[in-house]
Each structure stands twice: as C-alpha cells, then as structure tokens.
Amino acid sequence: RFFDYWTLKEAYIKARGMGLAIPLDHFSYHLENPAAIRISFDRQLPDNPARWQFSLTTLRGRHRIATAIERKPGEGPITIEMIETVPFER
C-alpha cells in the first residue's frame, strides 16, 4: 500500500506542476474502490476533488504506476490504455 499512496501523491503534485511546494500532508487518497480512487484536500489546499481522475497499475509485475488526470467540468471518465511495444533495433 505504501507504493500505491506514494505514486499517487507523486502523480498529483506533478500534474499540478508544483512538485513538493504542495505539502504531502494536505491531501489524501481513498482506495476502497480501485476503479474509482478518490482524493480529499485539507482546507489549506484549495482544489476540487471532482476535477481529478486517478488510476494505479503495475507494469511487468514490478513497477507501480499512478496517473493523475485533470478533467474539464462535466467531462466523464477518461479511459487509459497501455500498449506494450517492442523497441526498434537497427
């Protein structure tokens, strides 16, 4: 679970473009439903949870990946698809 929370927090602060200028204790995640990860904010961090969509996945059984996508008002869920490719070699 540690890596789930860590990668999600990293995804959010990178999506906001502010990095560690956003205190990590000013927001938290709710992972009861992995298909609908929710975020909540401290009063000191003004943001709207409804504008964010998050996902977690594992790549090749070893690497935990989190995404944070900012949605436009009224926009429905965004589908993320990962496709494995073969590196091009000469």
N, C-alpha and C positions, 0 to 999 in steps of 0.2 A: 504493500500500500504506500510505503514511503515514496517509491519512484513514481507512482501514479500522481500523488499530490505534488511532488517536486516538478515533474514535467508539465503538469497543468499550470502551476504557478509561473513557471518559466514561459510557457506559451502565452499566457495573458499579458505579462509585463512586456514581452517582445511585441505582441500585437498592438499594444498601446504605444509602443515606441519610446517608452520611458525607462525601461530597464529597472535597476534597483532603486531608482528615485521613488518608485512605488513601494512603500513598506509591505513586506510579505505578510505581516500580521493584520493588514487592513482588508483582507478578503479571504474567503474560504470556499471550499467546494463541498458539494453534497453528492455522494456517489452511490446512493441507494439503487438508482436505476442507471446502469452503464450506458443505456441507449439515450438517456436524457440527463446528462451531467448538468447540475445547476451550480451557480456561483452566488454568493451573497457578499455584500460590502459593509464595511464599517461606516459609520456616519461621516468620518473624516475623509473618505474616498468616494466622492460623488460619481456614481455611474449607474446605469440601468441594467440589471441582470437580463432583462428580456432581449437586449440587443446582442447578446453573445451566445454562440453555439460552440460546444466543446466536444472533442472526441479523444479516445485513447485507443491505441492499438499496439501490437507487438510485431516487430519486423524480424523475420528469421528466428523467432523464438528467443531472442536475446536482447533486442533493443526496444525500449519503451518509447513510443512516440505520442505526443499530445498535439492537438491543434486547437487554436482559438480563432474563431471566425466572427467578425463583426457583421451583423446583419442590418439591413436597412429596415426602418419601421414598416411593419406589416408583411415583411418578407417571411416566407415559410422556411422550413429546414433546408439546409444545403447538403447535397449528397457529396461525399468524398469517396473517391475510388483510387486505390493504389494498384499500380500495374508494375510488375517486375519486368525489367528489360535486361538484355544481355549486352555487356559493354562491347563497343565496336573496337575491333583489333585490326591492325594492318598486317 
